[in-house]
Amino acid sequence: MTATAKMPEPTGDEKMLAKKDGGVAQIIFNNPARHNAVSLEMWQRMQTLLAEFAVDPEVRVLVVSGAGGKAFVSGADISKFESERASEEAVKVYNATSSAAYDQLTGFPKPTIAKIQGYCIGGGANVAVCCDLRVCTADAKFGIPAAKLGLGYGHGGFGRLSHIVGPSRAMELFYTARQVTSQEAYDMGLVNRVVPAEDIHTAVEEWTTMIANNAPLTIATIKAASQELARPESQRDLARVDRMVEACFKSADYIEGRRAFMEKRKPKFAGK
């Protein structure tokens, strides 16, 4: 597909960075001094960025990562607890905001990839399991230390994790609050791929290139099917998926795909 212009490089002390290039959007947690710990303001900014990228027709895939190379996201910014989570009302506001951001990422209509370097702890693990795919460096560490901090943890986060690794593995991670290695994370299905630290950018670029060059309508249908099947059976709208499947067969991309196959060339999909 044709590359699009890069978004201007963020400046100053922005804690959430956004980039876009060639159909690939990026959201970067930018608090490396605190291992990309997340504040209330960062969760709010994340919601804004997700909303913008969701309706951007140029965006084919979203990559979520952390700045600095030492951490994906290390969880909530504990230094902000006194100002953001000290009172009961403040806790409610923070939890509602972070939960909305998690739900928004989970419900993002396009493929999402978590690019994980170093620590992926607490809220970081929750961000990672909100994504469709996860690739990590060999030195990555995963953990959910809520039980060591006395924090309440919502059913949404537990549900997303258990959907990926199974309830027993999820309970093990919560009960013990221990950190697991990248190999353990791979063995339990928490990550799709483990690569050397120097290969992480290339590995993610390989995925994003393949995804961005494939048929957007087909991919959107698979994403929708996954989202509907994750809901309780009584809440599923499988008819929506059926309509999307029908739209694929009526699309110009379907014609392009057939012609490209017969002509032995790469298809150029427009998402129409």
GITA-V938199 format. One record per helix or strand of 2 or more residues. SS is the DSSP state (~ for helix, > for strand). FROM is the first residue (numbers start at 1). LEN is the number of residues. If there is no record, write none. Layout:
SS & FROM & LEN
SS & FROM & LEN
//
This chain:
> & 16 & 6
> & 24 & 6
~ & 32 & 3
~ & 40 & 15
> & 61 & 6
> & 71 & 3
~ & 78 & 7
~ & 88 & 19
> & 111 & 6
> & 119 & 3
~ & 123 & 8
> & 133 & 5
> & 141 & 3
~ & 146 & 4
~ & 155 & 11
~ & 167 & 10
> & 180 & 2
~ & 182 & 6
> & 193 & 3
~ & 197 & 17
~ & 216 & 14
~ & 233 & 3
~ & 238 & 12
~ & 252 & 11
//
